[in-house]
Amino acid sequence: MRTGMDFVDSRFFDHFMDPRNVGTIEDPDGMGMGGDPDCGDWLLVTIRVSDGSIEDIRFQCRGCSSAIVTSSSMTELAKGRSLEEAMNISATDIEDSVGGLSDEKRHCSLLGEQALREAIKDFRARERPQAQ
C-alpha cells in the first residue's frame, strides 16, 4: 500500500525535514510579507543586501508543509543573487525547485514570490531617501 509520502519529491521532503534560513534578520535591509487570506498562510521575509545582491535572507512562515517547503526553497533560490535576478524569481521557479505541487497547494509558491518582491521593494524604498 502506498502512502502520501510515496508521491513526494525528494527535494520537497528535504526542505520539509530541514528547512533552510528560518528566522529573521535583526535590523534587516528589507522586509516583505506574503499571505493567502483564503487559507490563512502568511510569510515574512527579511533580507540583507550587499553590493546589489542578497547576502542573507531569512523567513518565518505560518502555514502548511507546502508553504514552509516553498518558503525555504525560495530563500535558497534568492540568496547570492542580484536584486534584479531575485525580483524575477517566479512562483513557477519556486514550485519547480521542490519538484512540483498538487493543484490545491500551488498557491503556496505565490507566498515566496510575493514576500521576496515586497522585501526588495522595501529595501529600495529605504535606500531612495539616503541617495537624495
Residue, then its C-alpha position, 0 to 999 in steps of 0.5 A: m500500500r502506498t502512502g502520501m509520502d510515496f508521491v513526494d519529491s525528494r527535494f520537497f521532503d528535504h526542505f520539509m525535514d530541514p528547512r533552510n534560513v528560518g528566522t529573521i534578520e535583526d535590523p534587516d535591509g528589507m522586509g516583505m510579507g506574503g499571505d493567502p487570506d483564503c487559507g490563512d498562510w502568511l510569510l515574512v521575509t527579511i533580507r540583507v543586501s550587499d553590493g546589489s545582491i542578497e547576502d542573507i535572507r531569512f523567513q518565518c512562515r505560518g502555514c502548511s508543509s507546502a508553504i514552509v517547503t516553498s518558503s525555504s526553497m525560495t530563500e535558497l533560490a534568492k540568496g547570492r543573487s542580484l536584486e534584479e535576478a531575485m525580483n524575477i524569481s517566479a512562483t513557477d521557479i519556486e514550485d519547480s525547485v521542490g519538484g512540483l505541487s498538487d493543484e490545491k497547494r500551488h498557491c503556496s509558491l505565490l507566498g515566496e514570490q510575493a514576500l521576496r518582491e515586497a522585501i526588495k521593494d522595501f529595501r529600495a524604498r529605504e535606500r531612495p531617501q539616503a541617495q537624495 
